[in-house]
């Protein structure tokens, strides 16, 4: 593969001003694909969405931007901006593509796995503004039993429109160099990069190695990540990278869709798009 064209990352919101400048000046990044969920739960019916707009979960990256803004305010050495939160979200000179990988279809698929009593309790907690408790119901009763591998398979089955949008961006040579990121850079981002490397016929062992490489890089953040993970009803498993993730998700694609090429055709990524990506990234 060509080096310096495609990068994957955890959220860049907490990056220092120096590192933010490096992305543009040293690495020449032109585009960022942000895969994070804007609202941790989108209610399953329009009526509920309409009546509960003010109670929707805040964006993950807004939360991180506010943290960075607070850090900036605490340092007299850093000049203050009139719009520090907006600055924290967007790095000047970079084109942003916000594609909520685990969007509406994925969220609905998880919600409908709840029992009626649990779904009612979740919606009631959201209506009372007790967002974290509501999300923890989904975490304990659906996400935890599914595990990271199961959720990866769910993404394959329900995130067709989002994956289509991502691969069309990646097929545009004017977007490069590109950074793809989510929160930790290992699950949503890992899945997207895994599919891309499979498309490019990269050796399977190299793809599996690339996926698990995130684990060592995230050790320094483990304590903070565990606090976030436990709050939404999940366990330590969700802080790590399952070594069999790539193998089992690939097996799922082969079993359910007859292979990767057939899967890409099903989600609307045809041969021309694949050829464009290949011409950009392969030597």
C-alpha positions in Angstrom: 0.0 0.0 0.0 1.0 3.6 -0.5 2.2 5.1 2.8 0.8 8.3 4.2 -2.6 8.2 2.5 -4.9 6.5 5.0 -4.7 6.7 8.8 -6.9 5.4 11.5 -7.2 7.1 14.9 -9.0 7.5 18.2 -10.9 10.8 18.7 -8.6 13.8 18.0 -10.6 16.1 20.2 -8.1 16.2 23.0 -5.1 16.7 20.8 -2.8 19.6 21.6 -2.7 22.6 19.4 0.8 21.5 18.2 -0.5 18.0 17.2 -3.5 19.5 15.5 -1.2 21.7 13.4 1.0 18.6 12.7 -2.0 16.8 11.1 -2.2 19.6 8.5 1.4 20.7 8.2 3.4 17.5 8.6 1.0 14.8 7.5 -0.9 16.9 5.0 -4.3 15.6 6.1 -7.1 16.9 3.9 -10.1 14.9 5.2 -11.4 13.4 8.4 -14.1 10.8 8.5 -15.8 10.9 11.9 -17.7 7.7 12.6 -19.1 8.6 16.0 -22.7 8.5 17.0 -24.2 11.9 17.4 -27.0 10.7 19.6 -26.4 7.6 21.6 -30.0 6.6 21.2 -32.3 7.7 18.4 -35.9 6.9 19.5 -37.6 4.2 17.4 -40.7 6.2 16.5 -41.1 9.7 15.0 -43.7 10.5 17.7 -41.3 9.8 20.5 -38.4 11.6 18.7 -40.6 14.7 18.2 -41.8 14.9 21.8 -38.3 14.2 23.3 -35.9 16.2 21.2 -34.6 18.1 24.2 -33.7 14.9 25.9 -31.5 13.4 23.2 -28.0 12.4 24.2 -25.3 14.9 23.5 -22.8 14.1 20.8 -19.7 12.2 21.9 -17.5 14.7 20.2 -19.3 17.7 21.8 -18.6 16.2 25.2 -14.9 15.8 24.4 -14.8 19.3 22.9 -16.1 20.8 26.1 -13.4 18.9 28.1 -10.8 20.3 25.8 -12.3 23.8 26.1 -12.1 23.5 29.9 -8.5 22.5 29.6 -7.8 25.5 27.4 -9.4 27.9 29.8 -7.3 26.6 32.7 -4.1 27.5 30.9 -3.1 31.2 30.6 -0.5 30.2 28.1 -3.0 29.3 25.4 -4.8 32.1 23.7 -8.6 32.0 24.1 -11.0 31.9 21.2 -14.5 33.3 21.1 -15.6 29.9 19.8 -13.3 27.5 21.6 -15.8 24.6 21.4 -16.2 24.9 17.6 -12.4 25.2 17.3 -12.0 22.0 19.3 -14.4 20.1 17.0 -12.9 21.2 13.7 -9.3 21.6 12.7 -8.9 24.5 10.3 -7.8 23.4 6.8 -9.4 19.9 7.1 -12.5 18.7 5.4 -14.9 16.8 7.7 -17.2 14.0 6.8 -19.5 13.0 9.7 -20.9 9.5 9.0 -22.6 7.9 12.0 -21.6 4.3 11.3 -23.9 2.8 13.8 -26.9 5.0 12.8 -30.6 4.5 12.6 -30.9 1.0 11.3 -28.3 -0.3 13.7 -29.8 1.5 16.7 -33.3 0.2 15.8 -31.9 -3.4 15.5 -30.5 -3.1 19.0 -33.6 -1.5 20.6 -35.9 -4.1 19.2 -33.9 -6.8 20.9 -35.1 -5.4 24.3 -38.1 -6.9 25.9 -41.2 -4.6 25.9 -40.7 -3.9 29.6 -37.1 -2.9 29.2 -37.9 -0.8 26.2 -40.6 1.0 28.1 -38.2 1.5 31.1 -35.5 2.9 28.7 -37.9 5.4 27.1 -39.2 6.4 30.5 -35.7 7.1 31.8 -34.9 9.1 28.7 -38.1 11.1 29.3 -37.0 11.9 32.8 -33.6 13.0 31.6 -31.8 10.0 33.1 -29.8 9.3 29.9 -27.0 7.2 31.3 -29.3 4.9 33.2 -31.4 4.5 30.0 -28.4 3.6 27.9 -27.1 1.2 30.5 -30.2 -0.9 30.0 -29.3 -1.3 26.3 -25.7 -2.0 27.4 -26.5 -4.7 29.9 -29.3 -6.5 28.0 -28.2 -6.3 24.4 -24.7 -5.0 23.8 -22.9 -6.9 26.6 -24.4 -10.3 25.5 -23.6 -9.6 21.8 -20.0 -8.7 22.6 -17.7 -6.8 20.3 -17.7 -9.5 17.7 -21.5 -9.8 17.7 -21.8 -6.0 17.4 -19.4 -6.1 14.5 -21.6 -8.6 12.8 -24.6 -6.4 13.5 -22.8 -3.5 11.8 -22.2 -5.6 8.8 -25.9 -6.5 8.6 -27.4 -3.1 9.4 -25.0 -0.3 8.4 -25.2 -0.6 4.6 -26.0 3.0 3.8 -23.3 4.3 6.1 -20.6 1.9 4.7 -21.6 2.9 1.2 -21.2 6.6 2.1 -17.7 5.9 3.7 -16.4 3.9 0.7 -17.5 6.6 -1.8 -15.5 9.2 0.2 -12.5 6.8 0.2 -12.9 6.4 -3.6 -12.4 10.1 -4.1 -8.7 10.9 -4.7 -9.2 14.6 -3.8 -9.9 13.6 -0.2 -6.5 12.3 0.6 -4.6 12.0 2.9 -7.6 10.8 5.1 -7.9 10.1 8.8 -10.8 7.7 9.8 -11.7 7.8 13.5 -14.4 7.0 16.1 -14.0 7.3 19.8 -11.3 4.7 20.6 -10.3 4.0 17.0 -10.7 0.2 17.3 -14.3 -0.9 16.9 -16.1 1.2 14.3 -12.9 2.4 12.8 -11.4 -1.1 13.0 -14.3 -2.5 11.2 -14.2 0.0 8.4 -10.4 -0.4 7.9 -10.8 -4.2 8.1 -13.3 -4.1 5.2 -11.1 -1.7 3.2 -8.0 -3.9 3.7 -10.0 -7.0 2.7 -11.1 -5.2 -0.4 -7.5 -4.4 -1.3 -6.5 -8.1 -0.8 -4.1 -7.4 2.0 -2.9 -10.6 3.6 -5.3 -11.8 6.3 -2.7 -12.0 9.0 -1.7 -8.4 8.4 -5.3 -7.3 8.7 -5.8 -9.1 12.0 -2.5 -7.7 13.3 -3.5 -4.2 12.4 -6.8 -4.5 14.2 -5.3 -5.7 17.5 -2.5 -3.1 17.3 -5.0 -0.6 18.9 -4.9 -2.4 22.3 -1.3 -1.4 23.3 -1.9 2.2 22.0 -4.9 2.6 24.3 -3.4 1.4 27.5 -2.7 4.9 28.7 -6.4 5.8 28.5 -7.7 2.5 30.0 -8.8 4.0 33.3 -10.8 6.8 31.7 -12.3 4.5 29.1 -13.3 2.0 31.7 -15.3 4.7 33.6 -17.2 5.5 30.4 -17.7 1.8 29.6 -19.0 0.8 33.0 -21.4 3.8 33.1 -23.3 2.4 30.1 -23.6 -1.1 31.5 -20.6 -2.8 29.8 -17.6 -4.7 31.1 -13.9 -4.6 30.6 -14.2 -6.7 27.4 -15.3 -3.6 25.6 -12.0 -1.9 26.4 -10.0 -4.4 24.4 -9.6 -5.8 20.9 -10.8 -9.4 20.5 -8.1 -11.4 18.7 -10.7 -13.3 16.7 -12.7 -10.3 15.6 -11.4 -10.1 12.0 -11.7 -13.9 11.6 -15.3 -14.2 12.9 -16.6 -11.1 11.2 -15.1 -12.3 7.9 -16.6 -15.7 8.4 -20.0 -14.0 9.0 -19.7 -12.1 5.7 -18.7 -15.4 3.8 -21.6 -17.3 5.4 -24.3 -14.8 5.1 -23.4 -13.0 1.9 -21.3 -15.5 -0.1 -18.1 -13.5 0.3 -16.8 -10.0 0.4 -17.3 -9.1 -3.3 -20.9 -10.2 -3.1 -21.3 -8.2 0.1 -20.0 -5.0 -1.5 -22.4 -5.5 -4.4 -25.3 -5.9 -1.9 -24.5 -2.6 -0.2 -24.0 -0.7 -3.5 -20.2 -0.6 -3.8 -19.6 -1.8 -7.4 -16.5 -2.7 -9.3 -15.8 0.8 -10.4 -15.7 2.2 -6.9 -13.5 -0.7 -5.8 -11.1 -0.1 -8.7 -10.9 3.6 -7.8 -9.9 2.7 -4.2 -7.4 0.2 -5.4 -5.8 2.7 -7.7 -5.4 5.2 -4.9 -4.1 3.0 -2.2 -2.2 0.1 -3.9 1.3 0.6 -5.3 
